[in-house]
Amino acid sequence: MRANNIEMQVRDLSRTLQTKYYQEIYKKTNIRFFEKERKRYLFYLIFAVPLTSIIFLGLVLLSQNLYEALVVLIVGLSLVILVYNNISKSFAAKFKNTYYDCIAETVGLKWLQGDFEYTYSSSIQKSKLFSAKVCMREDDIFYGNYNGVKLKIAEADIADRAFCTGDKKTETLVPKQFQGVFGFFEANKKIESTTIVKPKVDFELSYSKLVVMMFILLVAAAAAAVLGFGIKSMISGGFSLPVSLWILGGLGIFAFACWQFMDILVLKELRFRRNFQRVNLEDTEFNKLYQAYSYDQVEGRYLLTTAFIDRFLHVGKVFKTNRLRCSFAQNKLILAIPANRNMFELGSLFSTVTNSKKISRFYDEIASLLILIDYFKLDNKTNL
């Protein structure tokens, strides 16, 4: 029953926003005529990609040996991908720059294109959503006031701070630790402590961690080989000082490598949470997927009410994920929603710019976030 009420609220708000979209965007602008522009870009793509493929396929067939064929094939595939990305990104950028200001206005917000550069975010760091030191890069940003509450909804990704050089060219290769949508809501309430909600199984295995872990495993394997050699020498030749050094050295390195492996995989997360108190909640669906922690049990329970949990879980259903994170800290609610696709992308080469399913999905996602404000009644400035 509770879930159905939330679903109805989100659906009603989404329909209201969609009505404004069709009234203010679909009828008052030339968005329908932008369909011709989409077809023009699509023609470029259909013409350029096969032509490039045919040219390089011909060069492969004319190659004198396998090495030349492989080089030509790799260069050709790279160029085909580059052409496809440039054309599709060019269309998406043109659509955003033309219409996203108007689309944001239908929600009562403003739109800003991110600068595609990783920067340090004190809000993210103090939210305790990530155990490591991280930096943040934002793309599409919707910001402003909704029902008197300052908010920002941004498509963004998180990376280990060690990889953030400040150089946009090198940062295109930065391994991402988290990618998705972030919602920042000014609480207008005094939140003294920090309360977080994270997935029940959450080790934050980023690419950088995986690389380090693979290196540690190689070290452990080498140490195991040294240890094995020492034991074999002891069995065949008897005990001696060099043999004992081989055994002790291999055993020590192996133990150290295993400890570092466990430290990255589990122990850092446990140390990160040791100062938090576990907040036990009665919602069975929530407890299957998430764990809540707080520096203050009383404030944690005040914030993580049944009404909030219903809305929180519904956000996961709308965005089709059970890996949400959220934090109450420094008078803010920060919500992190993982995604492996471009969110809020209304303009695509392969679907019409007036695609009703995309428009409905866009406003459903926005509405599921805005409904959080209605729960908190954040426009009422009261203390705990």
Buried (B, 14 or more C-beta within 10 A) or exposed (E): EBEEEBBEBBBEBBBEBBEBBBEBBBEEBEBEEBEEBBEEBBEBBEEBBEEBBEEBBEBBEEBEEEEEBEEBBEEBEEBBEEBBEEBBEEBBEBBBEBBBEBBBBBBBBBBBEBEEBBEEBEBBBBBBBBBBEBBBBBBBBBBBEBEEBBBBBBBBBBBBBEBBEEEEEEBEEBEBBBBBBBBBBBBBBEBEBBBBBBBEEEEBEBBBBEEBBEEBEEBBEBBBEBBEBBBEBBEEEEEEEEBEEBBEBBBEBBEBBBEBBEBBBEEBBEEBBEEBBEBEBEBEEBBEBBBBBBBBBEBBBBBBEEBBBBBBBBBBBBBEBBBBBBBBBBBBBBBBBBBEEEBBBBBBBEEEBBBEEBBBBBBBBBBBBBBBBBBBEBEEEEEE
